[in-house]
Amino acid sequence: MTPVTLITGASSGIGAELARTFARHGHALALVARRADRLDALAREIASSGGPKPLVLPSDLMRPDAVAGMTEALTAHDLEPQYVINNAGFGLVGRAAALGRDEQLAMVQVNVRALTELSLAFVPSLQRHRGGVLNVASVAGFLPGPGSAVYYASKAFVLSFSEALHAELAPRGVRVTCLCPGPVPTEFQARAGVPDATNPPLLTVSAARVAEAGYRGLMRGKRLVVPGLGNKIITLLPRMLPRELLLAVLDLRQRRRSSSD
């Protein structure tokens, strides 16, 4: 079967830039997202630049059968993953007890359950092709998250799970890298309810730079990639500040961010 790079959340933002980056480096692609029109446009763009046209797989990762459907579609096209790029995800800003439970549980379905299933579903083919998994987490995964509790917790899961999988799959020749960006100006911010003006310039990194850093890190077999010096410093805060103080600081920041919306 022909090896392919499977990218979720590829319709915009970091996911679309990851697709462009992998295509630029000669990888055949299978693109996954809910919005088929966006995927079709991106596939045409990539094909027009000289690469093979990506396979478009419209899918909603909130559905429990989404991964099974992707697997069937890939098999039907005689494809199997060499790389799995778990970029799909979303966030919500607000107090956990005040936000809708269904929407927060949907976040867990996409950010945690689907990512876990996709990370494990194709290990034999990743091993055959000496490939790997790139899981997109966030600097939020290093921090407690009052005001966005479920989102921060979901990214903490992605970080912990990816680092453990990195160690477990290394003997099989499978690379696992966790990409932890800070603020990135994308549609993700708008869906989460985060005003653009609240993104500190010293922490903000473009989607294209994040994608390139993630690609290089995966190819080099790095365990963790944090784009931007400011974001690397953020990941050190839990070691530098008492937990109670860190919680208070983050809670205050989130309240100010919410009130500025």
Buried (B, 14 or more C-beta within 10 A) or exposed (E): EEBBBBBBBBBBBBBBBBBBBBBBEEBBBBBBBBEBEBBBBBBEBBEEEEBBBBBBBBBBBBEEEBBEBBBEBBEEEEBBBBBBBBBBBBBBBBEBEEBEEEEBEBBBBBBBBBBBBBBBBBBEBBBBBEBBBBBBBBBBBBBBBBBBBBBBBBBBBBBEBBBEBBEEBBEEBBBBBBBBBBBBBBEBBEEBBBEEEBBEEEBBBBBBBBBBBBBBBBBEBBBBBBBBEBBEBBBEBEEEBEEEEBBEBBBEEBEEBBEEE
